[in-house]
Amino acid sequence: MDINLPEVLDEVRAQFARYEKALTGNDVAVLDELFWDSPHTLRYGVGENLYGAAAIAAFRAARPAVGLDREVLRTAITTFGRDFATTNIEFRRVGSARIGRQSQTWLRTPQGWRVVAAHVSLLEAA
């Protein structure tokens, strides 16, 4: 298996950058687009477990659009072959000392790269 083929890595980096911009800018349409439209998609958040694209979209639509800015502290992106990738970041919300972690599993679909599973968690303050 080919790990981190440069052209595939560039594709995933570009989609991940779109995701990050949409997340901090509360662009719900782009966020919904970038999650696989399937009942098999899941997102475990800091305070919620969401199963299926419809539940994820409903969460995004109801979420307050304040306090979304964050500083990305570390990023790790790995691609496996041409159609599968993981993205992981450590982040800190602006004005907070707590470190957050976000993991995503991406799959190339006929519609493009989509998040099929995601997890967000916060570490306890030191």
N, C-alpha and C positions, 0 to 999 in steps of 0.2 A: 504494500500500500504506500502511496505517495503522501508524505506529510508536508504540509505547508508549501504546496506548489505556488510559486509567486503570483501567478495570475488569479488563482482561486483565493489566495490570501487577500489580494487587493480587492476582489469582489466582496468578500465578507467584511473587510475593514470598512468599505464604503457603505454597506448596508447598516453595519453597527453604528457608524457615525450618523447616519440618517436617524436611527433609533434614538441615540443619545440626544440629538438636537430636538427631535419630536417630544421626547420625554420631558426635557427641561423647559421646552416651550409649550407644553400641553397641547400638542398637535394630535388630537385624538384620532383623526382620520388616518394619519400616517402610522400611528401606533397600531390601530386596528388592521391596517394593511399588512404590517410586518409580522403579525402573528398568524400562524397557519389557521385558516378558517375550517376548523374541524372540531368535533366533540372530543377528540383525543388530545387536543392541546391542553396543557396545564400551566398554571402559574401559582407558585407558592410565594406569598408576600410576607411582609413583616407581621401582618395581623389577619391574613385571610388565605384560604386555600381555594383556588378557582379551577374548576374543571370544565373545559370546553371553551371554544372561542366566544360563544355568546355570553358566558359568565364573565370572561375577561373584559369584553367590550362594555358590558353593563357596569363593571367596576370602574373602568376608565371614565365612562360618561358621568358617573356620580362623584368621582373624586374631586376634592377642591383643587383649584388651579393655583394654589399659593404654596410657597416653601419648596419648590421643585428644584431650585438651583443646587448644584453639587459640584464638588471638585473631584475629578477622577485622579486617584493616587497611583494606581497601578492597573495595567491592562495586560491580559494574556489571551491571545487568539490562536487557535490551532485548527487547521483544516486537515481532514482525512479523506484522501482521494479528491474527487471533484464535486461531491454532493453533500458533504456532512462537515459540520464545524462546531466548535465550542468557543464561546466568548466568556471571559471572566474579568470582573473588575473589583477593585477596592475603591470606595468613595467615601467622602465626608460631605454631609449636607452643610451648606453655608450657615454659619452660626452655631454649629454643633461640634462637639469634640468626639462624638461616637463615629466609629468606622462601620460602614456598610459593605456588604458583599453582594454581588449580582452575578449569577451564572445563567447562561443561556445555551440551549442546544438549537442549532440552525440546520435546516435541511433545504437543499435546492429542490423546488417544486416547479411544475410547469409555469406558475405565475412568478417565479423568482425565489430568492432566498427568503425563508420564513422561520420565525422562532416557533419551535414545536414544544419546548419545555423551558420554564424559567423559574428561578428561585432567588429571592431577595431576603437577606437577613442582616441584623445589626448585632455587633459585638457589644458586650457590656462596657460601659465607660471604665477606663483604667483608674 
